[in-house]
Amino acid sequence: MAIGIVTGIPGVGKTTVLGKVEELLSKRGVRYKIMNYGDYMLRRALEGNYVKDRDQIRKLPLNIQKELQLQAAKAMYDEAQALGEGGVGLVDTHAVVRTPQGYLPGLPKHIIEILGPNVIFLIEAPPALILERQKRDQGRSRLDYSEESVIEEVMQFARSFAVASATLVGASVKIVINREGSPEEAAAEVVKVLTGG
């Protein structure tokens, strides 16, 4: 069983790329599960009456965010393990979270050691393209990522945090560029790394 963590700044197109990854894995007959970290955290945050929507999670006090991270990681690890040998578990998340208190590692030691990934993917695109994609996605509130300089800074932190997390568990870090109109290319690269070909 392989676990891949797919990260990227909001608006980079992770969801689109993962949709194409799902298609490729299905065609190959690979057992897989794509798990969105935010969905798992949101479920627990709603149960605890901490938030009303997903974008409020990163504005919660750090101690609450950390507890939600931990609960979500344990649930995702269990579900990935249930895939058995030859299965692929994919965790859709962020390597770093920008909060009012500063940058929070999306994959700190206590989380990355639970998940034990083989590889951490950084899905990237030019900041101007990310801003354009954010404007097209009217279903999310991303006002705190509304400048190219902020996006560039977050991407730099994401790379640093991904390498730090990978070092703790001996995982590799792979940068995958999500070019406009070509999410299939990015997806094929992810699948190739996870399945060895």
SULLINQUI-V415923 format. One record per residue. N is the residue number from 1. NEAR is the number of other ideal C-beta (glycine too) atoms within 8 Angstrom. Layout:
n->N near->NEAR
n->N near->NEAR
This chain:
n->1 near->11
n->2 near->10
n->3 near->13
n->4 near->16
n->5 near->14
n->6 near->15
n->7 near->15
n->8 near->12
n->9 near->11
n->10 near->8
n->11 near->11
n->12 near->12
n->13 near->13
n->14 near->11
n->15 near->7
n->16 near->9
n->17 near->16
n->18 near->13
n->19 near->10
n->20 near->13
n->21 near->14
n->22 near->10
n->23 near->9
n->24 near->11
n->25 near->11
n->26 near->9
n->27 near->6
n->28 near->8
n->29 near->4
n->30 near->10
n->31 near->8
n->32 near->12
n->33 near->11
n->34 near->9
n->35 near->13
n->36 near->8
n->37 near->14
n->38 near->10
n->39 near->8
n->40 near->13
n->41 near->13
n->42 near->11
n->43 near->8
n->44 near->11
n->45 near->14
n->46 near->10
n->47 near->6
n->48 near->6
n->49 near->4
n->50 near->10
n->51 near->10
n->52 near->4
n->53 near->6
n->54 near->8
n->55 near->9
n->56 near->11
n->57 near->14
n->58 near->10
n->59 near->7
n->60 near->12
n->61 near->5
n->62 near->9
n->63 near->6
n->64 near->10
n->65 near->14
n->66 near->9
n->67 near->8
n->68 near->14
n->69 near->13
n->70 near->11
n->71 near->11
n->72 near->12
n->73 near->11
n->74 near->9
n->75 near->9
n->76 near->14
n->77 near->11
n->78 near->8
n->79 near->11
n->80 near->15
n->81 near->8
n->82 near->6
n->83 near->13
n->84 near->8
n->85 near->4
n->86 near->7
n->87 near->13
n->88 near->15
n->89 near->15
n->90 near->15
n->91 near->14
n->92 near->12
n->93 near->12
n->94 near->11
n->95 near->15
n->96 near->12
n->97 near->10
n->98 near->10
n->99 near->11
n->100 near->3
n->101 near->5
n->102 near->4
n->103 near->9
n->104 near->12
n->105 near->11
n->106 near->14
n->107 near->14
n->108 near->10
n->109 near->7
n->110 near->7
n->111 near->12
n->112 near->15
n->113 near->9
n->114 near->10
n->115 near->14
n->116 near->8
n->117 near->13
n->118 near->8
n->119 near->13
n->120 near->16
n->121 near->14
n->122 near->14
n->123 near->14
n->124 near->10
n->125 near->13
n->126 near->5
n->127 near->11
n->128 near->7
n->129 near->9
n->130 near->14
n->131 near->13
n->132 near->8
n->133 near->12
n->134 near->13
n->135 near->6
n->136 near->6
n->137 near->9
n->138 near->4
n->139 near->3
n->140 near->9
n->141 near->5
n->142 near->11
n->143 near->5
n->144 near->6
n->145 near->14
n->146 near->8
n->147 near->7
n->148 near->8
n->149 near->7
n->150 near->11
n->151 near->13
n->152 near->9
n->153 near->8
n->154 near->12
n->155 near->11
n->156 near->8
n->157 near->11
n->158 near->15
n->159 near->12
n->160 near->8
n->161 near->14
n->162 near->14
n->163 near->9
n->164 near->9
n->165 near->16
n->166 near->14
n->167 near->7
n->168 near->8
n->169 near->10
n->170 near->4
n->171 near->12
n->172 near->8
n->173 near->12
n->174 near->11
n->175 near->8
n->176 near->12
n->177 near->7
n->178 near->14
n->179 near->8
n->180 near->5
n->181 near->4
n->182 near->8
n->183 near->12
n->184 near->7
n->185 near->8
n->186 near->16
n->187 near->15
n->188 near->10
n->189 near->10
n->190 near->15
n->191 near->12
n->192 near->9
n->193 near->11
n->194 near->12
n->195 near->10
n->196 near->4
n->197 near->3
